[in-house]
Amino acid sequence: MSARRSVVILTDDEPNLEHFVAMLRSDGWEVLPTHSYLEAAMLSARYSPGAFLARAALLPANSADYLRELRDVAAPYRLIISESEEAILDDIESVDERLAEPFGYGALLHALGNPDGESVTDLTSSLVSDEERLPPRESRLSKVIQAMLEFSELEHDRDKLLTRGLEVVMEISRARRGSLMLQSGAGKPLEMVRRIGFPDDIPTQVVVQLGAPIAGSVAESGQALLVKDIAREFPDRPSRGYATNSCLVVPLRDRQLSLGVFNVADRADGAAFSPDDAETLRLLAGHFAVALRNAKNIEELHALTVIDPLTQLYNRRHFDRQLRQELARARRYGRQLTLALIDIDNFKAFNDVNGYVTGDTILREVARLIRRCFREVDVVTRWGGDEFAVLLPETGASVAAVGERKSYVDRVRSTLASYDFRSSVPEIASQITASVGAATFPVDAHDSDDLFRRANEALHLAKKRGANRTAMASELRQDDEFEAEL
């Protein structure tokens, strides 16, 4: 072939057609097969296929409307329908070619538009532009396709993906009440992570055990559940102020693993949800589950680059980036930024006596205690070995300094000194303590290098005073004798 063409094929693994798919690919065609008519529409909108081939038996009941909308949402292509004696479509103007099953490979090539085996137009398998992708009118099919594309675009922001996922499902199903429930792992209960349209008296923390009605059974079975009349089919279920009697629950599954469910209720027009609603949401849920899995993979990959594997604190790479950002923010808004350096006292000697396996256990415990002593906004980092660094945004020396009321900085020292590490490592004979040094921008330093130098000098001062001490840069003596000792 002088140039390649693409074709979207709606198939049910019919052997003859599957054989032709393999032949088309060997002849250089780009074949995009699918078993769902909605997914076929999505593929057609996402790519510019040269042709669309569908078995008539697989098209929805409203085939004419579907094929007409397909023309609106996708780039121009040849529309080919293969028909059997049992499945013959009425006259539909949008169809370019009809094939009587069974048909030969030559007839298929002719229908595709190149009877001599040569392509008519070049393949355009790259993504089409946003202007080309969406139809001028907001048909339900176009909304489904747009939602699938949007899920893929939100994979880098899991929070937005969760919120938008529920919004889209409710918009397309015309539901006034909906929720998204997820499992934290295989066999775990469902927890509600997003909800819309619920009365204020319903708790925000909702947990449903796997297998329990209604959501739990859907998650366990992997089968969508369309309920026409909740009160009749589930008489023991609390009413909870439903405006209509119908609800729809669809599972979120990826690679046969249950991730959770979408629940929708109270259709805006007061009618019951339909099998078409169930099929539409099932397809949406399938693509949402893939996007959710990809989002998790992206988060885990990101964590590998910024998290220390032993302590689960941030690593030095992430800390350096945050220091630049926080310092720039402090300069811009005239705010203070405190840096605290924490060093476990005599930890090398401890490792020599107790071994590195015990030492790693202590490091994990110390990291857990340090994290508890600071706020969520503080950047708690394993700097290296037995050293830790903490950034405290919008925190000045007056807040961090030692005083009658425990400060952010001194709190971690006193917490470590009073903690009984034998609860984790019974064999240790000595108590674990740490020394802390801190400096504040712009009071003690004017840039990141100076801030580190001053905090490190304060740490040396704490060590010099006998360890298990906290020292601030403001306490440093500026005489030559102290500088020489450093």
C-alpha positions in Angstrom: 0.0 0.0 0.0 1.2 3.5 -0.8 -0.3 4.8 2.4 -2.0 3.3 5.4 -5.8 3.6 6.3 -7.6 3.1 9.6 -10.9 1.4 10.3 -13.0 1.1 13.4 -14.8 -2.3 13.5 -17.7 -3.2 15.8 -17.4 -6.9 16.2 -18.4 -9.8 18.4 -15.5 -12.0 17.5 -17.3 -13.5 14.6 -14.6 -15.9 13.2 -14.9 -14.8 9.5 -14.6 -11.1 10.4 -11.7 -11.8 12.9 -9.8 -13.5 10.0 -10.4 -10.4 7.9 -9.1 -8.2 10.7 -5.9 -10.1 10.7 -5.7 -9.8 6.9 -6.3 -6.1 7.0 -3.5 -5.6 9.5 -1.1 -7.7 7.4 -2.0 -5.5 4.5 -1.0 -2.4 6.5 -4.4 -1.2 7.8 -4.8 0.2 11.3 -7.7 -1.7 12.7 -9.4 -0.6 15.9 -11.8 -3.3 17.0 -14.4 -3.0 19.8 -17.3 -4.9 21.2 -19.3 -1.9 22.4 -21.2 0.5 20.1 -20.6 3.4 22.5 -16.9 2.7 22.6 -16.9 2.5 18.8 -18.3 6.0 18.7 -15.6 7.1 21.2 -12.8 5.6 19.0 -14.3 7.3 15.9 -14.3 10.7 17.7 -10.8 10.3 19.1 -9.2 9.2 15.8 -9.9 10.0 12.2 -10.7 6.6 10.7 -11.0 6.0 7.0 -14.0 3.7 7.6 -16.4 2.4 10.2 -17.6 -1.2 9.9 -20.4 -2.6 12.2 -22.3 -5.8 12.3 -26.0 -4.8 12.3 -26.8 -7.3 15.1 -24.5 -5.3 17.5 -26.1 -1.9 16.9 -28.5 -0.4 19.4 -32.3 -0.5 18.9 -32.3 3.1 17.7 -29.7 2.4 15.0 -30.7 5.3 12.8 -30.3 7.8 15.5 -27.0 6.3 16.6 -25.5 6.3 13.1 -26.7 9.8 12.5 -25.1 11.1 15.7 -22.0 9.1 14.7 -21.7 11.3 11.7 -21.8 14.4 13.9 -19.2 13.3 16.5 -16.6 11.8 14.2 -14.5 12.9 11.2 -15.9 11.8 7.7 -15.5 8.2 6.9 -17.2 5.4 5.0 -19.9 3.8 7.0 -20.3 0.1 6.3 -23.0 -2.2 7.8 -22.8 -6.0 7.5 -26.2 -7.7 7.7 -27.3 -11.3 8.2 -30.8 -12.7 7.4 -31.7 -12.2 11.0 -30.4 -8.7 11.3 -31.3 -6.3 8.5 -31.5 -2.6 9.0 -34.3 -0.5 7.5 -33.1 2.1 4.9 -30.7 4.4 6.6 -29.4 7.3 4.5 -26.1 7.6 6.4 -24.9 4.1 5.4 -22.4 4.1 2.5 -22.2 0.4 1.9 -24.1 -2.8 3.0 -22.5 -6.2 3.0 -24.5 -9.4 3.1 -23.0 -12.0 5.6 -21.0 -14.0 4.9 -18.9 -11.8 2.6 -15.4 -12.2 1.1 -12.2 -10.2 1.7 -12.5 -8.6 -1.8 -16.0 -7.4 -1.1 -14.7 -5.9 2.2 -11.9 -4.1 0.5 -14.3 -2.7 -2.1 -16.6 -1.5 0.6 -13.7 0.2 2.4 -13.1 2.2 -0.7 -10.1 0.7 -2.4 -11.0 -2.2 -4.7 -7.4 -2.4 -6.0 -5.9 -2.6 -2.5 -4.6 0.9 -2.7 -5.6 3.4 0.0 -7.8 6.4 -0.9 -6.7 8.7 1.8 -3.8 8.8 4.3 -4.3 7.4 7.7 -4.8 10.0 10.4 -4.3 8.0 13.6 -3.1 10.9 15.7 -5.5 12.7 18.0 -7.8 15.2 16.3 -8.0 18.7 17.6 -10.5 19.7 20.3 -12.5 21.7 17.7 -12.8 18.6 15.4 -13.4 16.2 18.3 -16.7 17.5 19.7 -19.9 17.9 17.8 -21.7 21.2 17.4 -24.7 19.9 19.2 -24.8 18.3 22.7 -26.2 14.9 21.9 -26.0 12.2 24.6 -23.5 10.3 22.6 -21.3 13.3 22.2 -21.4 13.8 26.0 -20.3 10.2 26.6 -17.4 10.5 24.2 -16.4 13.9 25.7 -16.5 12.3 29.2 -14.2 9.5 28.2 -11.7 11.9 26.8 -11.9 14.1 29.9 -11.2 11.1 32.2 -8.0 10.4 30.3 -7.0 14.1 30.6 -7.5 14.1 34.4 -5.3 11.1 35.2 -2.6 13.4 36.6 -5.0 14.9 39.1 -6.8 12.1 41.1 -8.9 14.5 43.2 -10.3 16.3 40.2 -10.8 12.9 38.4 -13.0 11.7 41.3 -15.1 14.9 41.4 -15.5 15.2 37.7 -16.3 11.5 37.3 -19.3 11.7 39.6 -20.5 15.0 38.0 -20.3 13.5 34.5 -22.1 10.3 35.5 -24.9 12.3 37.1 -25.2 14.7 34.1 -25.4 11.9 31.6 -27.8 9.8 33.6 -29.8 13.0 34.5 -29.7 12.0 38.2 -30.1 14.5 41.0 -28.4 12.4 43.6 -25.3 10.4 43.2 -22.2 9.1 45.0 -18.9 7.5 44.3 -17.7 4.7 46.6 -14.2 3.2 46.5 -12.4 0.3 48.1 -8.9 0.9 49.6 -7.9 -2.6 48.5 -9.1 -6.1 47.5 -11.9 -7.3 49.8 -12.0 -4.0 51.6 -15.3 -2.2 52.4 -16.7 0.6 50.2 -16.1 4.1 51.5 -18.0 7.1 50.1 -15.4 9.5 48.7 -17.7 11.9 46.7 -21.4 12.7 46.9 -23.9 15.2 45.3 -27.5 15.9 46.2 -27.7 14.2 49.6 -29.7 15.6 52.5 -27.6 17.2 55.3 -28.8 14.7 57.9 -27.1 11.8 56.1 -23.6 11.2 57.5 -20.7 12.1 55.2 -18.7 9.1 56.4 -20.5 6.1 54.8 -19.0 2.6 54.8 -20.6 -0.4 53.1 -19.3 -3.9 53.6 -18.6 -6.0 50.5 -21.6 -8.0 49.6 -24.1 -5.9 51.6 -27.1 -4.4 49.7 -27.1 -2.5 47.4 -23.7 -1.1 46.6 -21.8 -3.9 48.3 -23.4 -6.6 46.3 -22.8 -4.8 43.0 -19.1 -4.3 44.0 -18.8 -8.0 44.9 -20.6 -9.4 41.8 -19.3 -6.9 39.2 -22.8 -6.7 37.7 -24.7 -3.4 37.4 -28.0 -3.2 39.3 -31.0 -1.3 37.9 -33.8 -0.9 40.6 -37.2 0.2 39.3 -38.8 0.5 42.8 -36.5 0.7 45.8 -39.3 0.5 48.3 -40.7 -2.7 46.7 -37.5 -4.5 45.9 -35.7 -3.5 49.1 -38.4 -2.9 51.7 -36.0 -2.9 54.7 -33.8 -0.2 53.3 -34.2 3.3 54.9 -36.0 5.8 52.6 -33.5 8.6 53.2 -35.6 11.1 51.4 -35.5 9.7 47.8 -37.6 11.8 45.4 -38.2 8.8 43.0 -38.4 5.1 43.4 -35.6 4.1 41.0 -31.8 3.9 41.4 -28.9 2.6 39.4 -25.6 1.2 40.7 -22.7 0.3 38.3 -19.4 -1.3 39.3 -16.0 0.0 38.8 -13.7 -2.8 37.8 -10.3 -3.0 36.3 -8.6 -6.2 35.2 -11.4 -8.1 37.1 -10.6 -6.3 40.3 -13.3 -4.4 42.1 -12.5 -0.7 42.7 -15.9 0.6 43.8 -19.2 1.7 42.5 -21.2 4.7 41.1 -24.6 5.1 42.7 -27.3 7.4 41.0 -30.9 8.1 42.0 -33.7 10.6 41.5 -33.8 11.0 37.8 -34.6 14.6 37.0 -37.7 13.8 34.9 -39.1 11.5 37.7 -39.0 8.4 35.5 -37.2 5.2 36.3 -33.7 4.6 35.0 -33.6 2.5 31.8 -31.4 -0.4 30.5 -29.9 2.2 28.1 -28.9 4.3 31.2 -27.3 1.2 32.7 -25.4 0.4 29.5 -24.2 4.0 29.2 -23.0 4.2 32.8 -21.4 0.7 32.6 -19.3 1.9 29.7 -18.4 5.2 31.4 -17.5 3.3 34.6 -15.2 1.0 32.6 -13.3 4.0 31.2 -13.3 5.8 34.6 -11.8 2.7 36.2 -9.0 2.6 33.7 -8.3 6.3 34.3 -8.5 5.7 38.1 -5.9 2.9 37.8 -3.7 5.1 35.7 -4.0 7.9 38.2 -2.9 5.6 41.0 0.0 4.4 38.9 1.1 8.0 38.3 0.8 8.8 42.0 2.8 5.8 42.9 5.5 6.7 40.3 5.6 10.2 41.7 5.9 8.9 45.2 8.9 6.8 44.2 10.7 10.1 43.1 9.9 12.1 46.2 9.4 9.7 49.1 12.2 8.0 51.2 11.5 4.3 51.1 12.7 3.6 54.7 10.9 6.4 56.6 8.1 7.3 54.1 9.1 11.0 54.6 10.0 13.3 51.8 13.4 12.8 50.3 16.1 15.5 49.6 15.1 16.0 46.0 11.5 17.0 47.0 12.9 19.1 49.8 15.2 21.1 47.5 12.2 21.9 45.2 10.0 22.9 48.1 12.7 25.1 49.7 13.0 27.1 46.5 9.2 27.5 46.2 8.7 28.4 49.9 11.6 30.9 49.9 10.3 32.6 46.8 6.8 32.8 48.4 8.2 34.2 51.6 10.1 36.9 49.7 7.1 37.8 47.6 4.7 38.2 50.5 7.1 39.4 53.2 6.7 36.3 55.3 9.1 34.2 57.5 10.3 30.7 56.8 12.0 28.5 59.5 14.3 25.6 58.7 14.9 23.0 61.4 17.7 20.4 61.2 17.4 17.3 63.5 20.2 14.9 64.2 19.9 11.7 66.3 22.5 11.8 69.0 25.3 9.2 68.9 23.5 7.2 66.2 26.7 5.8 64.6 27.7 4.3 68.0 24.2 2.9 68.4 24.4 1.2 65.0 27.8 -0.3 65.8 26.4 -1.9 69.0 22.9 -2.9 67.8 23.3 -3.4 64.1 21.9 -1.7 61.1 18.6 -3.7 61.1 17.8 -2.4 64.5 19.0 1.0 63.4 16.6 1.0 60.5 13.7 0.2 62.9 14.7 3.1 65.1 14.9 5.4 62.1 11.3 4.5 61.1 10.1 5.2 64.6 11.9 8.5 64.8 10.5 9.5 61.4 6.9 8.7 62.6 7.4 10.7 65.8 8.9 13.7 63.9 6.0 13.7 61.4 3.5 13.8 64.3 5.1 16.9 65.8 4.6 19.1 62.8 1.7 20.5 60.8 0.4 19.2 57.4 1.9 22.2 55.7 5.4 21.6 57.1 7.8 19.7 54.8 9.3 16.9 56.8 12.3 15.2 55.1 14.9 12.6 55.7 17.9 14.5 54.8 20.3 11.5 54.9 21.4 8.9 57.3 20.2 9.9 60.7 19.6 13.5 59.8 16.2 15.1 59.2 15.2 18.5 57.8 11.9 20.4 58.3 10.6 23.4 56.5 8.0 25.5 58.5 6.3 28.0 56.1 5.0 31.2 57.6 6.7 30.4 60.9 9.1 32.9 62.6 11.7 32.5 65.3 9.2 33.7 68.0 7.0 30.7 67.2 9.7 28.2 66.7 11.9 29.3 69.7 12.2 27.5 73.0 10.0 28.9 75.7 7.6 27.9 78.5 5.2 26.7 75.9 6.7 23.9 73.7 7.6 25.3 70.3 7.3 23.4 67.0 11.0 22.9 66.9 11.6 21.9 70.6 8.5 19.7 70.6 10.1 17.1 68.5 13.2 17.0 70.7 11.2 16.5 73.9 8.9 13.9 72.2 11.9 11.8 71.3 13.5 12.2 74.7 10.4 11.0 76.5 9.4 8.2 74.1 10.1 4.6 75.2 11.7 3.0 72.1 11.8 -0.4 73.8 8.1 -0.8 72.8 9.4 -1.2 69.3 12.9 -2.5 70.0 13.0 -4.3 73.4 16.7 -5.2 73.2 18.0 -1.6 73.1 19.7 -0.5 76.4 20.1 3.3 75.7 17.5 6.0 75.2 17.2 7.7 71.8 17.6 11.5 71.8 18.1 14.1 69.1 19.6 17.6 68.8 17.9 20.3 66.9 19.1 23.5 65.2 16.9 26.1 63.5 17.2 29.3 61.6 14.6 31.7 60.2 14.5 33.7 56.9 14.9 36.6 56.7 15.8 37.2 60.3 18.9 34.9 60.4 19.6 34.5 56.7 18.9 36.0 53.3 19.1 33.0 50.9 18.8 29.2 51.0 22.6 28.6 51.4 22.8 31.0 54.3 19.7 29.5 55.9 21.2 26.1 55.9 24.5 27.3 57.2 22.9 29.1 60.1 20.6 26.2 60.9 23.6 23.9 60.8 25.6 26.2 63.1 22.7 26.1 65.6 22.7 22.3 65.4 26.4 22.3 66.3 25.7 24.6 69.2 23.0 22.2 70.5 25.5 19.3 70.2 28.2 21.3 72.0 25.8 22.0 74.9 25.6 18.3 75.5 23.1 16.9 73.0 19.4 16.5 73.5 19.2 20.2 73.1 17.5 22.7 70.8 19.3 25.8 69.6 18.2 28.7 67.5 20.4 30.7 65.1 19.7 33.8 67.2 21.6 32.2 70.1 24.8 31.8 68.2 27.9 33.7 69.4 29.5 35.6 66.6 33.1 35.6 68.1 36.0 34.1 66.3 36.4 31.4 68.9 33.0 29.9 68.1 33.5 30.2 64.4 36.8 28.4 64.7 35.3 25.5 66.6 32.8 25.0 63.8 
